[in-house]
Amino acid sequence: MTTVATPAARAWEAERGRLIGIAYRMLGDFGHAEDVVSEVAIDALRTEQADAGGVRSWPAWLTTTCVRRSIDRVRSLAAVREDYTGHWLPEPVETSRLPEDAVADREMLSLALLHLAEQLTPDARAAVVLHRAYGMPATEIAEILEKSPAAVRQLISRGERRLRLDEDASPPRATDPQALSALVDAVQGGDLDALLGLLTDETILWTDGGGVVSATRNPIFGAEKIARFYLGVQAKAAVFDPVHPFTLEPIDVNGEPAFALTHSGRTDVLSLEFDEQGRIRGIRQVCNPHKLTRALAQVA
C-alpha cells in the first residue's frame, strides 16, 4: 500500500501488524490474513473519501472491519477445507517474519490453539481471539460482533472451555526441546520402547500433506500406532538415504520451538504439544509444501 498522508492511511500503517495478528489467528492461514488486511486498507480509503469526518476512531473502525472481513473469510473457507485432501492443519510461520504486534500473545499464536480454534464458530473464534490475545472487554467485542455483552461473555466462556477441551485440562504447553530431541533420537535409532515412553495412549498425531505429498489422511491415536508410523517413515527414509535418513534442525515458528524434519527428499515442520507431566499429547506435522514457504526460509 502506498503511504498517503491521510488519517485512514496513517492509522492503517500503524495498526497493520495488529490487524494481521487478528486475521491470522482467526484464519490459520497467513496469506489469507494478509489479503484480509489489504482489503481493510481499501475499505478504509473508500470510506474516508466518501465521508472524511464520519469515522471518530480509525483504529476501532479498522479492528471492526478486519474482524468482520475475517469472519466472512472463515465462512467462505469452510467449504474449501471440507474438500481438503486429508487433515487440515494451520500454516506455520517463522516467528521473525510475523509483525511484532502480531506476536502480542504467543499462546493464542501456537499451532495447537490455531488448530483447536477450527472447532469454534466464526463469532466465537473472533470473541476468544480479541479477548485472550488482545485483552478486549466483552462490551467492545459486542459492538464489533453486533451482539449483547452477555452473549459475547458466553461465547468467550464456551470458546475457552472448548480450546482447553474440558474445564480441568490445562492449555497446550509449548514444545519441550529435550523431549523433542529424545523423540527424534528414538525414531532415528528405531528404538520402539524409547519412543513409547514419550507418548501416551491418548496421544494424537495429525499430518497434513494436502494431497501434495504422502501423509496420513486421518489422525493416528495412541502411542503404539504412532510409534510404528514413525518407524515406518524411518525405514522408507533409510532407503532414500541410508547414511542420513533424517536431518533435524530447530526452528522457531508461531512464537514457539519446532523442528524442520527432512526425510525422503522433503522437509516437514514438526510441532509438539505436552501435558503437565511433560509427555507428548499431540503431534502436528505439516507436510504440505505450499504451507511451508513462510516457515522454512531460515533452513533453505
Residue, then its C-alpha position, 0 to 999 in steps of 0.5 A: m500500500t502506498t503511504v498517503a498522508t491521510p488519517a485512514a492511511r496513517a492509522w492503517e500503517a500503524e495498526r497493520g501488524r495488529l490487524i494481521g495478528i487478528a486475521y491470522r489467528m482467526l484464519g490459520d492461514f497467513g496469506h489469507a490474513e494478509d489479503v484480509v488486511s489489504e482489503v481493510a486498507i481499501d475499505a478504509l480509503r473508500t470510506e474516508q473519501a466518501d465521508a472524511g469526518g464520519v469515522r471518530s476512531w480509525p483504529a476501532w473502525l479498522t479492528t471492526t472491519c478486519v474482524r468482520r472481513s475475517i469472519d466472512r473469510v472463515r465462512s467462505l473457507a469452510a467449504v474449501r477445507e471440507d474438500y481438503t485432501g486429508h487433515w487440515l492443519p494451520e500454516p506455520v510461520e517463522t516467528s521473525r517474519l510475523p509483525e511484532d504486534a502480531v506476536a502480542d500473545r504467543e499462546m493464542l499464536s501456537l499451532a495447537l490453539l490455531h488448530l483447536a480454534e477450527q472447532l469454534t464458530p466464526d463469532a466465537r473464534a473472533a470473541v476468544v481471539l480479541h479477548r485472550a490475545y488482545g485483552m478486549p472487554a466483552t462490551e467492545i467485542a459486542e459492538i464489533l460482533e453486533k451482539s449483547p455483552a452477555a452473549v459475547r461473555q458466553l461465547i468467550s466462556r464456551g470458546e475457552r472451555r472448548l480450546r482447553l477441551d474440558e474445564d480441568a485440562s490445562p492449555p497446550r504447553a509449548t514444545d519441550p526441546q529435550a523431549l523433542s530431541a529424545l523423540v527424534d533420537a528414538v525414531q532415528g535409532g528405531d528404538l520402539d520402547a524409547l519412543l513409547g515412553l514419550l507418548t501416551d495412549e491418548t496421544i494424537l498425531w495429525t499430518d497434513g500433506g494436502g494431497v501434495v505429498s504422502a501423509t496420513r489422511n486421518p489422525i493416528f491415536g495412541a502411542e503404539k500406532i504412532a510409534r510404528f508410523y514413525l518407524g515406518v517413515q524411518a525405514k522408507a527414509a533409510v532407503f532414500d538415504p541410508v547414511h542420513p535418513f533424517t536431518l533435524e534442525p530447530i526452528d522457531v515458528n508461531g512464537e514457539p520451538a519446532f523442528a524442520l524434519t527432512h526425510s525422503g527428499r522433503t522437509d516437514v515442520l514438526s510441532l509438539e504439544f505436552d501435558e503437565q507431566g511433560r509427555i507428548r499429547g499431540i503431534r502436528q506435522v505439516c507436510n504440505p509444501h505450499k504451507l511451508t514457504r513462510a516457515l522454512a526460509q531460515v533452513a533453505 
